[in-house]
C-alpha cells in the first residue's frame, strides 16, 4: 500500500526540517533530499506496527491549488 503525504520543508540554521502536516511527524537532514529520505524512514517506522484501516467509502487524494 502506498499513501501520499503533504510535507513542508524549511531551512533552519544548518538543517532542513521536513514535517508531515498530515500527522506531525518530523525529521531533518543536511540537504532537502536527506530531509525527505529521513522523513520517509520515520513515517515507515511510525506505521510499521500500525494497521491502517480505513472505513468503507473513504478516499485519499491530493488536490493542487493555484494561489
N, C-alpha and C positions, 0 to 999 in steps of 0.2 A: 504494500500500500504506500502511496506517495501523497503527501499533502504539501501544499504551498503555504508559506507563512509570510506575513508582512514584516519587514525588517528596516530599522533605522540605523544608519551608521554615522557616528560623529567622531571627529578628531578631538581628543582630549590630551593635551600636552604631547607626550611621545607615543601615545597609543591611539588606535582606532577602536572604538567601542561599538559593537553590534548588538542591538536589542530587538528581540522579537516582540512586537507590540501586541501580538495575539495572546501571549501567555507570560510576558515579562521575564523571559529567560535572557540572560545577558552573557556575553563573552567579549574578549578583546584580542587584538593582535598588533604586530608592529606595522602592518600594512592592511589595506582593505581586504585583500584576498585571504590573508591569515585570519583576520577577524571573522570573516564569513565561514571559513573552514572550521574554526574553533566553535562558532555558534552552532553549526550543523552537528558537530560532535556532541555538544552539550544537549541539543534537542534530542538526538538519538538516545543518549544516556537517560535523559529525563523520561522518555516514553518507552524505554527498553522493557520495563516491568509493568507498564500501564497498558491496560487493554482499552483501546479506543473504540467505544461503542456509540454509534450514532442512532438516534431514534429514526424510525421509518419516516420517509418523506423529508429527510434532512439533506440539504445540498450545500456543498462547499464550492465556492467560486471566487474569482477575483474580478475586480472592475477597474477600469482605467478612467480617471477624471482629469480633464484639462483645466488647469487653474491659472 
